[in-house]
């Protein structure tokens, strides 16, 4: 949610959410071409002291449990300051879905020191940009400013960690804002609505089944007291960490952080998420009948999260299947058979708990969605039965490496990447990534396709277009 007047980033409700927030995954065609020149980079990863793509992080932990990760560099005269709370929709309970996202909205309603909606204006006044987002696993508030002004963001974030004023006068109007956001982003978007209902069926037990923005009835029933209880439970220094990247002096900025955050008392240890998704024992299918132009199919397969040894091969498999015009799904469904307007694969590995590998496509006009589904299955079947070529493997590994490296070209991108790794098991895993990709073999790709892209372990959602109602 940028400057509090723009909608919260919504990868969570789209049919094809990116593996990371948009800043970490958007890469233009020049970056893709750059991957072709990384052939000599990957073999050097294991032996290099600090190859490109690795980060040097200073880690400090305050007495109240707040972890601080500092990435000092002087490539550009700007600093990105981010506060990551270890709470997202994963931490909600049934009947109160959407509360983490709703609280993100309310965190901009002021404190005793800062008037409602003044946070973004203060940042802008000092030449900065601010934003926030909620995901399944986290809620993040971040600002990018000059070295001279970054202390403003530090002070503001420390203030609202403990002093946010949650009042009825703001709660009721903001509920309408959230409901309208849901309508625009999900209810009025057939593909997003399909993704939401398919995800709800994919998970039988785990809280990843709930939409981040919340179910409509839960938003309607939410109370101000619900938000206050959630805030007191999860917004505490021992349930958060800070990432700072850019042009600063580490000792100086650490002193500022200690000054403003150090006196905040620890909170109670938040309850752990105990739900574990049981193994799926057969294909699940769901239909969504909704006003739309063309049918869509989406397939969710259960796969492991970041940190699992198979995550590297799954990353490479995603690239082979989906990235670029020569990828298998595009070449087969869009270019050769012409049964689909688009086709894609997505592996959302940077999550705390086991996640999904998704395939999907939209049918061409006049084509039956069953034909599209069969074409996807044929592509997957060839990978499972025949494997991939060495040329495909080499190209995909170079593209994965290019994507990983170029996503860190900005301070903000690097800080986001470090934050997501810290959230999901520790930032040091980030420095293992390129080596892990280098170690992937063609046999590994075929093995994970056979292991995880199993029909008995998938959920298939189909959008069945309905004629638009005439008023």
C-alpha positions as CSV (number, residue, x, y, z in Angstrom):
1,X,0.0,0.0,0.0
2,X,1.9,3.0,-1.2
3,X,1.3,6.4,0.5
4,X,-1.8,4.9,2.0
5,X,-4.0,6.1,-1.0
6,X,-2.9,3.4,-3.4
7,X,-4.2,-0.1,-3.1
8,X,-2.2,-2.6,-1.1
9,X,0.0,-4.7,-3.4
10,X,-2.1,-7.8,-4.2
11,X,0.0,-10.7,-5.5
12,X,-1.9,-12.8,-3.0
13,X,-5.2,-12.7,-4.8
14,X,-4.1,-12.9,-8.4
15,X,-4.3,-16.2,-10.3
16,X,-0.6,-16.0,-10.8
17,X,1.0,-14.3,-7.8
18,X,4.7,-13.9,-8.1
19,X,7.0,-15.9,-5.8
20,X,8.0,-12.6,-4.1
21,X,6.5,-9.2,-4.2
22,X,6.7,-7.5,-7.5
23,X,9.9,-5.7,-6.9
24,X,11.7,-9.0,-6.5
25,X,10.4,-10.6,-9.7
26,X,9.9,-7.9,-12.3
27,X,12.8,-8.1,-14.8
28,X,12.9,-6.5,-18.2
29,X,14.1,-8.2,-21.4
30,X,17.6,-6.9,-21.0
31,X,17.9,-8.7,-17.7
32,X,16.8,-11.9,-19.3
33,X,19.3,-11.5,-22.1
34,X,21.9,-10.8,-19.4
35,X,21.4,-14.3,-18.2
36,X,23.0,-15.6,-21.3
37,X,26.2,-14.0,-20.2
38,X,26.2,-15.7,-16.8
39,X,27.6,-19.0,-18.0
40,X,30.9,-18.2,-16.4
41,X,29.4,-16.8,-13.2
42,X,27.8,-19.9,-11.8
43,X,30.8,-22.3,-11.9
44,X,32.7,-19.6,-10.0
45,X,30.3,-19.3,-7.2
46,X,31.7,-22.1,-5.1
47,X,35.2,-20.8,-5.2
48,X,34.6,-17.0,-5.0
49,X,35.0,-15.2,-1.7
50,X,32.1,-12.9,-2.3
51,X,30.6,-13.3,-5.8
52,X,28.0,-11.0,-7.1
53,X,24.6,-12.0,-5.7
54,X,25.8,-12.7,-2.2
55,X,25.4,-10.2,0.6
56,X,27.4,-9.1,3.5
57,X,25.1,-8.4,6.4
58,X,25.8,-7.1,9.9
59,X,23.4,-8.6,12.4
60,X,22.7,-7.1,15.8
61,X,20.0,-8.1,18.3
62,X,18.7,-5.5,20.8
63,X,18.0,-6.5,24.4
64,X,14.2,-6.5,23.7
65,X,14.7,-9.1,21.0
66,X,14.5,-6.9,17.9
67,X,16.9,-8.1,15.3
68,X,18.6,-5.5,13.1
69,X,20.2,-6.4,9.7
70,X,22.4,-3.8,8.1
71,X,23.5,-3.8,4.5
72,X,25.8,-0.8,4.2
73,X,26.8,0.2,0.7
74,X,27.5,3.5,-1.0
75,X,26.4,2.8,-4.5
76,X,23.7,5.4,-4.4
77,X,22.8,8.2,-2.0
78,X,19.7,6.6,-0.6
79,X,18.7,4.4,2.3
80,X,15.9,1.9,2.5
81,X,14.5,1.2,6.0
82,X,12.1,-1.7,6.5
83,X,10.3,-3.1,9.6
84,X,9.2,-6.7,9.1
85,X,6.6,-8.1,11.5
86,X,6.4,-11.9,11.7
87,X,2.7,-11.9,11.2
88,X,0.5,-12.4,8.1
89,X,-2.7,-14.1,7.2
90,X,-1.0,-17.4,8.3
91,X,-1.4,-16.3,11.9
92,X,-5.1,-15.6,11.7
93,X,-7.9,-17.9,12.9
94,X,-11.0,-19.0,11.1
95,X,-13.7,-16.3,11.3
96,X,-11.1,-13.5,11.5
97,X,-9.5,-13.7,8.1
98,X,-8.1,-10.5,6.8
99,X,-7.3,-9.0,10.2
100,X,-3.5,-8.7,9.4
101,X,-4.2,-6.8,6.3
102,X,-6.9,-4.6,8.0
103,X,-4.4,-3.7,10.7
104,X,-1.9,-2.7,8.1
105,X,-4.5,-0.1,7.0
106,X,-5.1,1.1,10.5
107,X,-1.4,1.5,11.2
108,X,-1.6,4.8,9.2
109,X,-4.3,6.3,11.5
110,X,-1.9,8.1,13.7
111,X,-0.4,8.1,17.2
112,X,-0.3,10.7,20.0
113,X,2.6,12.3,18.0
114,X,1.4,11.9,14.4
115,X,-2.0,12.8,13.0
116,X,-4.0,10.3,11.0
117,X,-2.7,9.9,7.4
118,X,0.3,12.1,8.2
119,X,2.9,9.3,8.1
120,X,3.2,9.3,4.3
121,X,3.1,13.1,4.1
122,X,5.9,13.4,6.5
123,X,8.0,11.0,4.5
124,X,7.2,12.8,1.3
125,X,8.0,16.2,2.8
126,X,11.5,14.8,3.5
127,X,11.9,13.6,-0.1
128,X,11.2,10.0,0.6
129,X,8.8,7.2,-0.6
130,X,6.9,4.9,1.7
131,X,5.0,1.7,1.3
132,X,3.6,-1.3,3.1
133,X,2.2,-4.8,2.3
134,X,0.7,-7.8,3.9
135,X,1.4,-11.4,2.7
136,X,0.6,-14.8,4.0
137,X,3.7,-14.8,6.2
138,X,4.5,-11.2,7.1
139,X,3.5,-7.5,7.2
140,X,6.2,-5.0,6.1
141,X,6.5,-1.2,6.4
142,X,9.2,0.4,4.5
143,X,10.5,3.8,3.4
144,X,13.4,5.0,1.1
145,X,15.0,8.3,1.9
146,X,18.3,10.1,1.8
147,X,21.0,9.4,4.4
148,X,20.3,12.7,6.1
149,X,16.6,12.1,6.4
150,X,16.3,8.4,7.2
151,X,16.1,9.2,10.9
152,X,12.6,10.4,10.3
153,X,11.4,7.0,9.2
154,X,13.2,5.3,12.1
155,X,11.4,7.6,14.6
156,X,8.0,7.2,12.9
157,X,8.2,3.4,12.8
158,X,9.3,3.1,16.4
159,X,6.4,5.3,17.5
160,X,3.7,3.3,15.7
161,X,5.1,0.0,16.9
162,X,3.6,0.7,20.3
163,X,1.5,3.9,20.1
164,X,-0.8,3.4,17.1
165,X,-4.3,4.8,18.0
166,X,-6.9,2.3,17.0
167,X,-10.2,4.3,17.2
168,X,-13.8,3.7,16.1
169,X,-13.9,7.0,14.2
170,X,-11.3,5.5,11.8
171,X,-12.3,1.9,12.0
172,X,-15.8,2.0,10.3
173,X,-14.7,4.1,7.3
174,X,-11.6,2.0,6.8
175,X,-13.7,-1.2,6.8
176,X,-15.5,0.2,3.7
177,X,-12.1,0.9,2.1
178,X,-11.1,-2.7,2.7
179,X,-14.4,-4.0,1.3
180,X,-14.0,-1.9,-1.8
181,X,-10.4,-3.1,-2.2
182,X,-11.6,-6.7,-2.1
183,X,-14.3,-6.0,-4.6
184,X,-12.0,-4.4,-7.1
185,X,-9.1,-6.9,-6.7
186,X,-11.0,-10.2,-6.3
187,X,-14.8,-10.1,-6.6
188,X,-14.8,-8.2,-9.9
189,X,-11.8,-10.0,-11.4
190,X,-12.7,-13.6,-12.6
191,X,-9.1,-14.9,-12.7
192,X,-8.4,-13.6,-9.2
193,X,-11.6,-15.1,-7.9
194,X,-10.6,-18.4,-9.4
195,X,-7.2,-18.3,-7.8
196,X,-8.8,-17.6,-4.5
197,X,-11.3,-20.4,-4.6
198,X,-8.8,-22.9,-5.9
199,X,-6.4,-22.1,-3.1
200,X,-9.1,-22.5,-0.6
201,X,-9.6,-26.1,-1.9
202,X,-5.9,-26.8,-2.2
203,X,-5.4,-26.5,1.5
204,X,-7.7,-28.6,3.7
205,X,-6.2,-27.5,7.0
206,X,-3.4,-25.0,6.7
207,X,-4.2,-21.3,7.0
208,X,-2.7,-20.6,3.6
209,X,-6.2,-21.5,2.4
210,X,-7.5,-18.2,3.5
211,X,-7.3,-15.1,1.4
212,X,-5.0,-12.4,2.7
213,X,-7.5,-9.7,2.3
214,X,-10.1,-11.8,4.1
215,X,-13.4,-13.5,3.3
216,X,-16.2,-10.9,2.8
217,X,-18.2,-12.1,5.8
218,X,-15.2,-12.0,8.1
219,X,-14.4,-8.4,7.0
220,X,-18.0,-7.4,7.7
221,X,-18.0,-9.0,11.2
222,X,-14.6,-7.7,12.2
223,X,-14.5,-5.5,15.3
224,X,-12.2,-2.8,16.6
225,X,-11.4,-5.0,19.6
226,X,-10.3,-7.7,17.2
227,X,-7.7,-5.3,15.8
228,X,-6.6,-4.2,19.2
229,X,-6.0,-7.7,20.4
230,X,-4.1,-8.6,17.2
231,X,-2.0,-5.5,17.5
232,X,-1.0,-6.3,21.1
233,X,-0.3,-9.9,20.3
234,X,1.9,-9.5,17.3
235,X,3.3,-5.9,17.1
236,X,6.3,-6.1,19.4
237,X,10.1,-5.9,19.0
238,X,10.6,-9.6,19.7
239,X,8.2,-10.5,16.9
240,X,9.9,-8.1,14.3
241,X,13.1,-7.4,12.6
242,X,14.6,-4.4,10.8
243,X,16.4,-4.4,7.5
244,X,18.4,-1.3,6.4
245,X,20.2,-1.1,3.1
246,X,22.1,1.7,1.4
247,X,24.2,4.7,2.0
248,X,24.7,4.9,5.8
249,X,27.3,4.4,8.5
250,X,26.5,1.2,10.4
251,X,27.5,2.5,13.8
252,X,25.5,5.7,13.4
253,X,22.3,4.1,12.2
254,X,22.5,1.4,14.8
255,X,22.8,4.0,17.5
256,X,19.6,5.7,16.1
257,X,17.7,2.4,16.1
258,X,18.8,1.7,19.6
259,X,17.7,5.2,20.7
260,X,14.2,4.8,19.3
261,X,13.4,1.1,19.4
262,X,15.6,0.0,22.4
263,X,13.3,1.1,25.1
264,X,10.2,-0.6,23.7
265,X,9.4,-3.5,26.0
266,X,9.3,-7.1,24.8
267,X,5.8,-8.4,24.1
268,X,4.4,-11.8,25.0
269,X,5.6,-14.6,22.7
270,X,3.0,-14.9,19.9
271,X,1.2,-18.2,19.5
272,X,2.8,-20.6,17.0
273,X,1.0,-21.8,13.9
274,X,0.5,-25.5,14.6
275,X,-1.6,-26.6,11.6
276,X,0.2,-29.0,9.3
277,X,-1.3,-29.8,5.9
278,X,-1.9,-33.6,5.6
279,X,-0.8,-35.4,2.4
280,X,-3.3,-35.1,-0.4
281,X,-4.5,-38.5,-1.5
282,X,-6.4,-37.7,-4.7
283,X,-7.1,-34.9,-7.2
284,X,-9.5,-32.2,-6.1
285,X,-11.5,-30.2,-8.6
286,X,-13.4,-27.0,-8.3
287,X,-15.5,-24.9,-10.7
288,X,-16.2,-21.2,-10.5
289,X,-19.0,-19.9,-12.7
290,X,-18.6,-16.2,-13.2
291,X,-19.2,-13.5,-15.8
292,X,-16.1,-13.7,-18.0
293,X,-15.0,-13.8,-21.6
294,X,-12.9,-16.9,-21.7
295,X,-12.4,-20.1,-19.6
296,X,-9.3,-20.5,-17.5
297,X,-7.7,-23.5,-15.8
298,X,-5.3,-23.4,-12.8
299,X,-3.5,-26.4,-11.2
300,X,-2.0,-26.2,-7.7
301,X,0.5,-28.9,-6.7
302,X,1.9,-29.3,-3.2
303,X,5.7,-28.7,-3.0
304,X,8.2,-27.8,-0.4
305,X,9.2,-24.3,0.7
306,X,12.6,-22.5,0.6
307,X,15.3,-24.3,2.5
308,X,14.3,-27.8,1.1
309,X,17.0,-29.3,-1.1
310,X,14.4,-29.7,-3.9
311,X,13.6,-26.0,-4.0
312,X,16.5,-25.3,-6.4
313,X,15.4,-27.9,-9.0
314,X,11.8,-26.7,-8.7
315,X,13.0,-23.1,-9.5
316,X,14.8,-24.4,-12.6
317,X,11.8,-26.4,-13.6
318,X,9.6,-23.3,-13.4
319,X,12.0,-21.5,-15.7
320,X,12.0,-24.3,-18.2
321,X,8.2,-24.5,-18.3
322,X,7.2,-20.9,-18.2
323,X,9.8,-18.1,-18.6
324,X,10.0,-16.7,-22.1
325,X,8.7,-17.4,-25.5
326,X,10.8,-20.5,-25.9
327,X,9.6,-22.0,-22.6
328,X,7.8,-25.3,-23.0
329,X,4.3,-24.2,-22.0
330,X,4.3,-21.1,-24.3
331,X,5.9,-22.9,-27.2
332,X,3.5,-25.8,-27.0
333,X,0.1,-24.3,-26.0
334,X,0.4,-20.8,-27.4
335,X,2.7,-21.0,-30.4
336,X,2.3,-24.5,-31.8
337,X,-1.1,-25.8,-30.7
338,X,-2.7,-22.4,-30.4
339,X,-5.1,-23.6,-27.7
340,X,-4.2,-20.9,-25.1
341,X,-3.8,-17.1,-25.1
342,X,-1.2,-17.6,-22.4
343,X,0.2,-20.4,-20.2
344,X,2.5,-20.2,-17.2
345,X,4.0,-22.0,-14.2
346,X,4.8,-20.4,-10.9
347,X,6.8,-21.7,-7.9
348,X,6.2,-19.7,-4.8
349,X,9.0,-21.1,-2.7
350,X,9.9,-18.2,-0.3
351,X,7.2,-19.1,2.3
352,X,7.4,-20.3,5.9
353,X,5.5,-23.5,5.3
354,X,5.1,-25.9,2.3
355,X,3.8,-24.1,-0.7
356,X,2.5,-24.6,-4.2
357,X,3.7,-25.1,-7.8
358,X,1.1,-23.7,-10.0
359,X,0.4,-24.2,-13.7
360,X,-2.4,-22.4,-15.6
361,X,-3.7,-21.1,-18.9
362,X,-6.5,-19.2,-20.5
363,X,-8.2,-20.8,-23.5
364,X,-8.2,-19.2,-26.9
365,X,-11.7,-18.2,-28.2
366,X,-13.5,-21.3,-29.5
367,X,-11.2,-23.7,-27.6
368,X,-12.5,-26.0,-24.9
369,X,-10.8,-25.7,-21.6
370,X,-10.5,-29.5,-21.4
371,X,-8.3,-29.4,-24.5
372,X,-6.1,-26.8,-22.7
373,X,-5.8,-28.9,-19.6
374,X,-4.9,-31.9,-21.7
375,X,-2.2,-29.9,-23.4
376,X,-0.7,-28.8,-20.1
377,X,-0.7,-32.4,-18.9
378,X,1.1,-33.5,-22.1
379,X,3.9,-31.0,-21.5
380,X,4.3,-32.1,-17.9
381,X,4.1,-35.8,-19.0
382,X,7.1,-35.3,-21.4
383,X,9.2,-33.7,-18.6
384,X,8.3,-36.5,-16.3
385,X,9.0,-39.3,-18.8
386,X,11.8,-37.8,-21.0
387,X,13.4,-35.2,-18.8
388,X,14.9,-32.0,-20.1
389,X,17.8,-31.3,-22.4
390,X,21.2,-30.0,-21.3
391,X,20.7,-26.9,-23.4
392,X,17.4,-26.2,-21.6
393,X,19.0,-26.8,-18.3
394,X,21.9,-24.5,-18.9
395,X,19.7,-21.7,-20.2
396,X,17.3,-21.9,-17.3
397,X,20.0,-21.9,-14.7
398,X,21.6,-18.8,-16.2
399,X,18.1,-17.1,-16.3
400,X,17.4,-18.0,-12.7
401,X,20.8,-16.6,-11.7
402,X,20.2,-13.4,-13.7
403,X,16.8,-12.9,-12.1
404,X,18.3,-13.4,-8.6
405,X,21.1,-11.0,-9.2
406,X,19.3,-8.2,-11.0
407,X,16.5,-8.2,-8.3
408,X,19.2,-6.9,-5.9
409,X,20.4,-4.0,-8.1
410,X,18.5,-1.5,-5.9
411,X,18.8,-1.1,-2.2
412,X,15.1,-1.8,-1.8
413,X,15.3,-5.0,-3.9
414,X,18.3,-6.3,-1.9
415,X,16.6,-5.4,1.4
416,X,13.4,-7.2,0.4
417,X,15.3,-10.3,-0.6
418,X,17.2,-10.4,2.7
419,X,14.0,-9.8,4.5
420,X,12.2,-12.7,2.9
421,X,15.1,-15.0,3.6
422,X,15.3,-13.9,7.2
423,X,11.6,-14.5,7.6
424,X,11.7,-18.0,6.2
425,X,14.6,-19.5,8.0
426,X,17.5,-17.0,8.1
427,X,19.1,-14.5,5.7
428,X,22.3,-16.6,5.3
429,X,20.4,-19.0,3.1
430,X,20.4,-16.3,0.5
431,X,24.2,-16.7,0.1
432,X,23.6,-20.4,-0.7
433,X,21.2,-19.8,-3.5
434,X,23.5,-19.5,-6.5
435,X,25.5,-22.5,-5.5
436,X,22.3,-24.5,-5.1
437,X,21.2,-23.5,-8.6
438,X,24.6,-24.4,-10.0
439,X,24.3,-27.9,-8.5
440,X,21.0,-28.7,-10.2
441,X,21.2,-31.5,-12.8
442,X,18.9,-32.6,-15.6
443,X,18.1,-35.7,-13.5
444,X,17.2,-33.4,-10.6
445,X,14.6,-31.6,-12.7
446,X,13.1,-34.8,-14.0
447,X,13.0,-36.2,-10.4
448,X,11.2,-33.3,-8.9
449,X,8.7,-33.3,-11.8
450,X,8.0,-36.9,-11.1
451,X,7.8,-36.5,-7.4
452,X,5.6,-33.4,-7.1
453,X,3.7,-32.9,-10.4
454,X,1.5,-35.9,-9.5
455,X,-2.2,-35.7,-10.3
456,X,-3.1,-37.2,-7.0
457,X,-1.5,-34.3,-5.3
458,X,-3.0,-31.4,-7.2
459,X,-6.1,-29.3,-7.1
460,X,-7.6,-28.1,-10.4
461,X,-9.7,-25.0,-10.7
462,X,-11.7,-24.1,-13.8
463,X,-13.3,-20.8,-14.6
464,X,-16.6,-21.4,-16.4
465,X,-17.6,-18.1,-18.2
466,X,-21.2,-16.9,-17.8
467,X,-22.9,-14.4,-19.9
468,X,-22.9,-10.9,-18.6
469,X,-26.3,-10.0,-17.1
470,X,-28.0,-7.2,-18.9
471,X,-29.5,-4.5,-16.8
